[in-house]
Amino acid sequence: MSATDKTPESLEELEASLQSLSHDIQPLSIIQSFAKNIGKTKARQKLFNANGALVRPPIEYQVLLDQGAIALDEDPFILLQGDIISSDTA
């Protein structure tokens, strides 16, 4: 993170600042800078553990089936947000 970059002040700003970054040290630097401004560990835990902040509910087979988002012939699964997916077909 360069000196001219603004430190994110909310989770929304943090997410927006990280969207276009990957595979280098810059995202870590932004998150560390953001976390420093939150306060001590208790305040950080409260913010990062808030519902939907970092941990999202799993993507569940039955929920998607009920919504019509997948076909009845799809294999059952539970997908945790952040899981790495690979296949021979891909």
Residue pairs with C-beta under 8 A, 6 or more apart in sequence:
1 7
1 26
1 29
1 30
1 33
5 17
5 30
7 30
7 33
7 34
7 37
8 14
8 16
8 17
8 30
8 33
8 34
9 34
9 37
11 47
11 50
11 53
14 30
14 31
14 34
17 30
18 27
18 30
18 31
21 27
21 30
35 44
38 44
38 47
47 53
48 54
49 55
55 81
56 81
57 81
58 78
58 79
58 80
58 81
59 78
59 79
59 80
59 81
60 78
60 79
61 70
61 74
61 76
61 77
61 78
64 70
65 72
65 74
79 85
